[in-house]
C-alpha cells in the first residue's frame, strides 16, 4: 500500500445512535484508529449514550422491525411482522452477539477499556445527559469528561484531523 | 520485495519490512529489527514476541484482545511496550506477516 502524503493524525468520532450496529461501528472505528497510532476522541450523544451507560451498555439491541437488512439464518428474508413478536429483538441481538464473539470482537465495556488503554478518549454529551437525566456516575469509568458541543469541537482542530459521524 | 540483513543473515522482507518467511526469524534478529524501530527489547518484549509467533504458527488471527488475555501483558502494557501501532510493530519485530485484523 502506498503511503499517504498527509497521513491521518486524529479522528473525532460522534455516535448518536444506540443500536448494536451503530455502537459497534463507532467502537470498531475508534479502536482501529487507536491501533494505528492515530489520536482518537469519541463523543457519545443522544441514544448513543446507551453505549457508555453502565446499566444499558450490555443490553444493546438491533432493530428487527423496520430493518430491511435483517436476515434469518440461512440468509432468508426476515418479515417485519415476525419482528413484532415479543422477545424477537432480544433473540436476534443475542444471535448477533454470538457471531461477534466467534470473531473475537469484544463486548462494549471491553471495547471501551481497549480504546482507553491505547490512549483513546471517551466523552459524553452534556445536553443529552440532561435530557435523559443521567449523571456522570451512571456512565462507565472510561468516560473522561462530560462536554458541550463547543468543548468537543475545540478538541477537533489541527491538520490531519477528521470528524466522523456514525 | 526486498531483502535485509539481520544478525549476519540475509532475509527476504516485504516493501514494508515484514518477513516473508517467518521461519527465518531468530531472537537475535528481533533485537536488530527493534533497534531500527527505535526500541530496545526487554525480556517482556521477547515474551510477547514469542506469544504472537506461537499464535501465528497455530494459524490463529492475531488481535490486541488476545494479547491482553495472554497473561503476559495487559492491553495498556502492550501499547507501552510497542508504542504507536503495537500490533503492526510487534508483528514486524516478531518476523510474522503484517496483521490483517480489524480488532
HADDOCK unambig.tbl for C-alpha pairs under 7 A between the chains (distance, minus, plus):
assign (segid A and resid 28 and name CA) (segid B and resid 103 and name CA) 6.87 0.50 0.50
assign (segid A and resid 32 and name CA) (segid B and resid 102 and name CA) 6.16 0.50 0.50
assign (segid A and resid 32 and name CA) (segid B and resid 103 and name CA) 6.47 0.50 0.50
assign (segid A and resid 35 and name CA) (segid B and resid 85 and name CA) 5.09 0.50 0.50
assign (segid A and resid 35 and name CA) (segid B and resid 86 and name CA) 6.75 0.50 0.50
assign (segid A and resid 36 and name CA) (segid B and resid 84 and name CA) 6.62 0.50 0.50
assign (segid A and resid 36 and name CA) (segid B and resid 85 and name CA) 4.49 0.50 0.50
assign (segid A and resid 37 and name CA) (segid B and resid 84 and name CA) 4.26 0.50 0.50
assign (segid A and resid 37 and name CA) (segid B and resid 85 and name CA) 4.74 0.50 0.50
assign (segid A and resid 105 and name CA) (segid B and resid 103 and name CA) 6.64 0.50 0.50
assign (segid A and resid 114 and name CA) (segid B and resid 75 and name CA) 6.58 0.50 0.50
assign (segid A and resid 117 and name CA) (segid B and resid 75 and name CA) 6.10 0.50 0.50
assign (segid A and resid 117 and name CA) (segid B and resid 76 and name CA) 4.49 0.50 0.50
assign (segid A and resid 118 and name CA) (segid B and resid 76 and name CA) 5.90 0.50 0.50
assign (segid A and resid 118 and name CA) (segid B and resid 79 and name CA) 5.91 0.50 0.50
